[in-house]
Amino acid sequence: MYQMISYAYRRGTNNVLLIYPNTSDKPVDDSVFLINKGTKDETIKIKAIDVPFWSINGHSYVEEYLKVKLRDVLSYPLQIVLK
């Protein structure tokens, strides 16, 4: 988390998206973290998502689910962490 906050400061952004490969065959909910910038009245919004990397159902399932997940997350880049 510290590294993502540092990147946000360095790049001048308030929105960060972390993408992790899944570690379970069951989908998990996305996580959103709101970090106060301290002296400014601004918040860094960090969204962590799991994307399919493997599945007991096989490669074609992973490929299709990955397309759907990334399309949903990246469809609204300005609101990526506000959902």
Protein Blocks (a to p, Z undefined) as FASTA:
>chain_A
ZZmmmmmmmnopabdcdddddfbfbdcddddddddehjaccddddddddddfbdfkbjkl
mmmmmmmmmmmmmmmmmlmmmZZ
